[in-house]
Amino acid sequence: MTFTQHLRAVLVLGLPLVGSHLAQFAVQMVDTIMLGWYDTTALAASVLATSFFFVVFIMGAGFSFAVMPMVAEAAASDNSTRIRRVTRMGLWLSVLYALLFLPLMVWSDPLLRSLGQDPELSALAQEYLRIAGFGLFPALLVMVIKSYLAALERTGVVLWVTIMAVFLNVLVNYALIFGNLGMPELGLRGAAIASVISQAITLGVLSLYVVRGPATREHVLFQRIWRPDPEAFREVFRLGWPIGLTNLAESGMFSASALIIGLIGTLPLAAHGIALQITAATFMIHVGLSQAATVRAGRAMGRKDWSGLAVGAQAVVLLSFGAVVLATIAFLAVPDLLMTGFLDPESADRDAVLVIGASLLAVAALFQLVDAGQVMALGLLRGMQDTRWPMYAAAISYWGLGIPASYVLGVMLGFGGVGVWLGLVIGLLFASAALWWRYVHRLRELREAAG
């Protein structure tokens, strides 16, 4: 394939994945907005609860991320049996993980209090998690099926089902949070129920597609799914647990950065939250392209096409860099416009938050570049089924460098929120450099092994 053909293939595969991640991000935004309309205390409790849920979820999602390159490689070599085996065991591991961590949701109040959280908010967060925690099962299973479909390059259905979930979540939130459409007013509990319903229906629709879809029915994915497969189970576990810990290291770094900025002051923390929401939205573009890189690299591995793997990597990096340039222009040119929708026009602190937020978005120009770089390299390495080395690189870069640098620059040297974000840039920069070095090294090894 030529470079242009690789570019087109990445776009066809990646754009629906980008869209699905943006749609999923919209679900979280809608929950925040609707609970904000309902009650400020409920909103604060939901932020605490969903942050807790996300940390548990993103670690468990490592098994679904492991399924993607394994299915892509098997699909390239036309091995339907292996596709079925690794996907099933990905589903098994997700259920077992959810069973293991569900008690943390049910009895989250003491844990949250031990972390210094407000007792009232901790109790409300536990009330939310005792319902939403059961959504961990469908949420993780959905991730596995989405990875399976993406690896088969069936990303269109992933996009449309995620968009359906957005509208469904809005409708059920409207009914259960506020007591509309003849339903009882349940507030925070209503939001939790809506989340579980949305996840369960999404799982049902995707499962129906897998059973009846023209490209998936041949895999008979759910036939005798109760039968254990120790060999495939070990393979998915061995590849997936380092991905889960890598996810945890990165998400934990951003959570820790909020705690550090909280030491500086309330206004910097508010600006940090807004700026992080904006950068998270643009980061979804790179996450989608990274998953496309995983699939393309996995298929190249199945064909043992090392030149195709390298050219495909160049194509996805070019697309990611283009997105970085556009985001950087927006961050530098119209920061106030990007942040205005998050602030009450009548707030006395509005102008101060906008000034701080604009300085953070200026740093985000660097932030986006290195963050996109590390997630692109990570996607390629996952496609090459190299997950343990990236886990070590992430732990050292994020927690050995990023968080200490954020504390020193932001608190000890007095650079405030800008210093904290510069510390994050340092951590992400080292991660990006280390991961790209590993990619080049692994590609050279594969080429040499092939002669």
Secondary structure as the mmCIF struct_conf table of DSSP 4:
data_model
#
loop_
_struct_conf.conf_type_id
_struct_conf.id
_struct_conf.beg_label_comp_id
_struct_conf.beg_label_asym_id
_struct_conf.beg_label_seq_id
_struct_conf.end_label_comp_id
_struct_conf.end_label_asym_id
_struct_conf.end_label_seq_id
HELX_RH_AL_P HELX_RH_AL_P1 PHE A 3 TYR A 38
HELX_RH_AL_P HELX_RH_AL_P2 THR A 40 GLY A 60
TURN_TY1_P TURN_TY1_P1 ALA A 61 ALA A 61
HELX_RH_AL_P HELX_RH_AL_P3 GLY A 62 ALA A 76
TURN_TY1_P TURN_TY1_P2 SER A 77 ASP A 78
HELX_RH_AL_P HELX_RH_AL_P4 SER A 80 VAL A 106
TURN_TY1_P TURN_TY1_P3 TRP A 107 TRP A 107
HELX_RH_AL_P HELX_RH_AL_P5 SER A 108 SER A 114
TURN_TY1_P TURN_TY1_P4 LEU A 115 GLY A 116
HELX_RH_AL_P HELX_RH_AL_P6 PRO A 119 ALA A 132
HELX_RH_3T_P HELX_RH_3T_P1 GLY A 133 GLY A 135
HELX_RH_AL_P HELX_RH_AL_P7 LEU A 136 ALA A 151
TURN_TY1_P TURN_TY1_P5 LEU A 152 GLU A 153
HELX_RH_AL_P HELX_RH_AL_P8 THR A 155 PHE A 178
TURN_TY1_P TURN_TY1_P6 GLY A 179 GLY A 179
TURN_TY1_P TURN_TY1_P7 LEU A 181 GLY A 182
TURN_TY1_P TURN_TY1_P8 GLY A 187 GLY A 187
HELX_RH_AL_P HELX_RH_AL_P9 LEU A 188 ARG A 212
TURN_TY1_P TURN_TY1_P9 PRO A 214 THR A 216
HELX_RH_3T_P HELX_RH_3T_P2 ARG A 217 HIS A 219
TURN_TY1_P TURN_TY1_P10 LEU A 221 TRP A 226
BEND BEND1 ARG A 227 ARG A 227
HELX_RH_AL_P HELX_RH_AL_P10 PRO A 230 ILE A 264
HELX_RH_AL_P HELX_RH_AL_P11 THR A 266 ARG A 303
TURN_TY1_P TURN_TY1_P11 LYS A 304 LYS A 304
HELX_RH_AL_P HELX_RH_AL_P12 TRP A 306 ALA A 333
HELX_RH_AL_P HELX_RH_AL_P13 PRO A 335 THR A 340
TURN_TY1_P TURN_TY1_P12 GLY A 341 PHE A 342
BEND BEND2 LEU A 343 LEU A 343
TURN_TY1_P TURN_TY1_P13 PRO A 345 GLU A 346
TURN_TY1_P TURN_TY1_P14 ALA A 348 ASP A 349
HELX_RH_AL_P HELX_RH_AL_P14 ARG A 350 GLY A 383
TURN_TY1_P TURN_TY1_P15 MET A 384 GLN A 385
HELX_RH_AL_P HELX_RH_AL_P15 ARG A 388 ALA A 395
HELX_RH_PI_P HELX_RH_PI_P1 ILE A 396 GLY A 402
HELX_RH_AL_P HELX_RH_AL_P16 ILE A 403 TYR A 407
HELX_RH_PI_P HELX_RH_PI_P2 VAL A 408 MET A 412
BEND BEND3 LEU A 413 LEU A 413
HELX_RH_AL_P HELX_RH_AL_P17 GLY A 416 ALA A 450
#
